[in-house]
Amino acid sequence: MAEEKNGIGTGFITEVDRYLYNNGKHYEIYEKLGAHPKTYMGEDGMYFAVWAPHAKQVGVVGDFNGWNPDKNPMTCLADSGIWEAFVPGLSVGALYKYAITSQSGKMLFKADPYAFEAEYRPQTASVTTDLSGYVWNDDAWMAKRKKEDAIDGPVSIYEVHLGSWKKKNREEKDGFYTYVEAAHELGDYVAEMGYTHVELLGIAEHPYDGSWGYQVTGYFAPTSRYGTPKEFMYFIDYLHQKGIGVILDWVPAHFPKDAHGLSDFDGQACYEYADPQKGEHPDWGTKVFDYGKYEVDNFLIANALYWVEKFHVDGLRVDAVASMLYLDYGRGNGEWVPNRNGGNENLEAIEFFKHLNSVLKKRGNKAMVIAEESTAWPKVTEAPENGGLGFTFKWNMGWMHDFLEYMKLDPYFRKYNHHKMTFGLTYFTSEKYILVLSHDEVVHLKCSMIEKMPGLLEDKFSNLKVGYTFMLGHPGKKLLFMGQDFGQFHEWDEKTSLDWYLAEEPLGMDLKNYVRDLLHLYKQSPALYEKDYDWEGFSWVNANDSERSIFSFIRRSADGRNSLLFVLNFTPVERMDYRVGVPKKGKYTLVLDESHGLYPAGKKSLSYPAQALKWNEKEYSIAFSLPAYGVRVFSF
């Protein structure tokens, strides 16, 4: 094939393919670039294609040719920067890389950016594979997803690092669960607990476990730590059949400098900005994608669609969005270059997000795109046509910070910090938020959730129960990191399993059962999700009882007929006859408290008739005993 200089090549990549790709709009480019089983001139084999616009020469190398760059040279196609080769007789399961000769004559051995499978670390080769042939059994789930809108539906996310959720007692692959094993145990656990979604850290292939998957070298390859691409398809398929959605963490912000990865891919800046003031993250020692190149944008947008459409993924949580939006992120004076308007916004990254989110929306698959954006950037979840970035949801980092600062306080001092819990309710309609207690909050000496709590052991668990109930009642979708639902004591460590024995001990089991009840109450109560971003869905009863550190508020459903009253005591002081104002006469039925959890439907529980006694500026009120760290949730 090396003699084909006319740019026509095999014909697998057409002129239209090249045009769309070079203009950033070939959304299925992963079907063309990478390695694919093909038949060419009557022979079965493997077709390879790679974008390396600055290369002098490229060859495919692997065990099949003794890693000799001259055995299978590639042809460059007509000014596109794309090189291709067909290797007859080669089938799936072969190790390969691209041997790229730079303009300076240096030879680089690179993994395939579009490879669907990668070698198990620490090895770094790509693996030929065939994604066709998997038979999906999630038609009902996919049809339901297309009909429903997550914004006014229940979303409670269980955030999971698959490598440390549980470990097998075996030496093979560090005892990692396979995708198939994890599908069954994780799926069953999440279904029993009542979460609606699982969010997975670091599934795209990455060389270093300690990066948690946030420094990616194989964007199209589910990590081989847990199995094959089709086994990952099974994982998602099984969870869908259990009624559980799957969200992936996705990292379009940066990539590592590992020699086999995207860094200086063809001998010079290719996927990254050439200017180190834009192209390198000084804090992380990584490279920044060049969002001004159509081919780079195409790589990332096609990758997002790949996970959503080929793997049926229900959402992407976009990591480190702020680092993409700000040119001066992590950089001091003189270390960054202003944009053409003199500002610190990365205009190319802004356009990238608008393009990405517009394309995903137009495809009609209803996949969520979630921004981990840690600043007050405006209109993150507003539509691009209205000047927004177009994300479905945004992580509410401000709420998380205030909530944790309050919860860590000795109860005596909470009365002086009452505003930390009420402030989030002044801006909850400004974006479509997810309330998050994520992995980042239980590492690096920050302590696990249970160890953040003040007091003796039982106080810690009581604090956490009332805190989680506040989170449940607060407008916004929910996310909780694994282990925090049963009181994991030690900080998260990606090298070791969670301490599951704690979930069988009395305090841990009680907390787990209580969180389960909260999650089931959430799913069965439209008042807790239908009006998450609308003042009609939330109102304070008493936001100002700071002296007693008690909060009371109401959540309403869209039809206004199914409402919940929350009364939460954040001190160890019992209030024997606590009174709250209520909006109307009638019965207020206790549905959940700190000792019983959720009262089963049909089981007799306490009801309180409203009295015509004005309280909290309301015409009616009810009174009841509110224990230390007491929780009272009433339906009316």
Stockholm file with secondary structure:
# STOCKHOLM 1.0

chainA/1-636         MAEEKNGIGTGFITEVDRYLYNNGKHYEIYEKLGAHPKTYMGEDGMYFAVWAPHAKQVGVVGDFNGWNPDKNPMTCLADSGIWEAFVPGLSVGALYKYAITSQSGKMLFKADPYAFEAEYRPQTASVTTDLSGYVWNDDAWMAKRKKEDAIDGPVSIYEVHLGSWKKKNREEKDGFYTYVEAAHELGDYVAEMGYTHVELLGIAEHPYDGSWGYQVTGYFAPTSRYGTPKEFMYFIDYLHQKGIGVILDWVPAHFPKDAHGLSDFDGQACYEYADPQKGEHPDWGTKVFDYGKYEVDNFLIANALYWVEKFHVDGLRVDAVASMLYLDYGRGNGEWVPNRNGGNENLEAIEFFKHLNSVLKKRGNKAMVIAEESTAWPKVTEAPENGGLGFTFKWNMGWMHDFLEYMKLDPYFRKYNHHKMTFGLTYFTSEKYILVLSHDEVVHLKCSMIEKMPGLLEDKFSNLKVGYTFMLGHPGKKLLFMGQDFGQFHEWDEKTSLDWYLAEEPLGMDLKNYVRDLLHLYKQSPALYEKDYDWEGFSWVNANDSERSIFSFIRRSADGRNSLLFVLNFTPVERMDYRVGVPKKGKYTLVLDESHGLYPAGKKSLSYPAQALKWNEKEYSIAFSLPAYGVRVFSF
#=GR chainA/1-636 SS CTTCCSSCTTSSSCHHHHHHHHTTCCTTGGGTSEEEEEEETTEEEEEEEEECTTCSEEEEEEGGGTTCTTTSBCEEETTTTEEEEEEETCCTTCEEEEEEECTTSCEEEECCTTCSCBCCTTCCCEECCCCTTCCCCCHHHHHHHHHCCGGGSCCEEEEECHHHHCBCSSSGGGGBCCHHHHHHHHHHHHHHHTCSEEEESCCEECSCGGGTTCSCSEEEEECTTSCCHHHHHHHHHHHHHTTCEEEEEECCSEECCCTTSSTTTTSSCSSBCSSHHHHEETTTTEEEBCTTSHHHHHHHHHHHHIIIIISCCCEEEETTHHHHHBTTTTCCTTSSCCCTTSSSBCHHHHHHHHHHHHHHHHTTCCCEEEECCCSCCTTTTSCGGGTSCCCSEEECHHHHHHHHHHHTSCHHHHGGGTHHHHGGGGSTTSSCEEEEECGGGGSTTSCCHHHHSCSSHHHHHHHHHHHHHHHHHSSSEEEEETTTTTTCCSCCCTTSCCCGGGGGSHHHHHHHHHHHHHHHHHHHCGGGTTTTTSGGGEEEEEEEETTTTEEEEEEECTTSSSEEEEEEECSSCCEEEEEEEESSSSEEEEEEETTTEECCTTSCCCEEECBSCCBTTBSEEEEEEECTTCEEEEEC
#=GC SS_cons         CTTCCSSCTTSSSCHHHHHHHHTTCCTTGGGTSEEEEEEETTEEEEEEEEECTTCSEEEEEEGGGTTCTTTSBCEEETTTTEEEEEEETCCTTCEEEEEEECTTSCEEEECCTTCSCBCCTTCCCEECCCCTTCCCCCHHHHHHHHHCCGGGSCCEEEEECHHHHCBCSSSGGGGBCCHHHHHHHHHHHHHHHTCSEEEESCCEECSCGGGTTCSCSEEEEECTTSCCHHHHHHHHHHHHHTTCEEEEEECCSEECCCTTSSTTTTSSCSSBCSSHHHHEETTTTEEEBCTTSHHHHHHHHHHHHIIIIISCCCEEEETTHHHHHBTTTTCCTTSSCCCTTSSSBCHHHHHHHHHHHHHHHHTTCCCEEEECCCSCCTTTTSCGGGTSCCCSEEECHHHHHHHHHHHTSCHHHHGGGTHHHHGGGGSTTSSCEEEEECGGGGSTTSCCHHHHSCSSHHHHHHHHHHHHHHHHHSSSEEEEETTTTTTCCSCCCTTSCCCGGGGGSHHHHHHHHHHHHHHHHHHHCGGGTTTTTSGGGEEEEEEEETTTTEEEEEEECTTSSSEEEEEEECSSCCEEEEEEEESSSSEEEEEEETTTEECCTTSCCCEEECBSCCBTTBSEEEEEEECTTCEEEEEC
//
